[in-house]
Amino acid sequence: MTRKIILLLFLFNLIINISGQNIRDFVIQDNVLIEYIGESEHIVIPDNVTSIGGSMPFVTSNVISITIPASVTSIDEWAFMRLYPIWMTRSLESIIVDEMNLYFSSEDGVLFNKDKTVLLRYPENKKDTSFVIPFGVTSINGLAFTGNNHLTSVTIPSSVIEVEALTFHHSDNLRTVFMYRNTRISRSAFTTTNARIVYID
């Protein structure tokens, strides 16, 4: 009898823990991740989540990496942001997407849509000083590079048609953006950033 109890407790712990995280650390409503209230630096989102909500669900955590399961079909553009005065606690270095996900993908810790035509989010604490956006990307999401203070240069390929508003907002150390003249860029893409545009063609 005692062995059965121990086994049941062991199985219970396996069920409620995800890579060392307790599912009770996730506030989930109708399969939408509302908030993460745990303390892990490496978050693995539960498989029952289909949407990652806005209102900064990770704002109270010092998360370094986030793993997105195959079940997620939508991600709010504010999901990985921080709010003042917490802005200076930027910590996210990598976003990892399950290869079986039909809607999103990741490459070297950067979040894209599935076919990598839209760059959705470049982590604010990814420590590379330069980044070349992969050819094939056609759009850069608003807020995509917001808050990254490590980048000093970004190269935008000719495949990019549009750079949305606030894309480089508070990328304080960004100095140079290399791009082609065919790319439309919002006037507010570089708000609070002193970067200069250098045209490749």
LINSUL-V179917 format. One line per field, one symbol per residue. ss: DSSP state (2 for helix, 1 for strand, 0 for the rest). A space follows every 50 residues. Layout:
# LINSUL-V179917
ss = ???
This chain:
# LINSUL-V179917
ss = 02222222222222221100112221111001111100000111000000 11000000000000111100000110000000000222200001111000 00011110011110000111100000000111000000110000000000 00111000000110000000000001111000011000000000011110 0
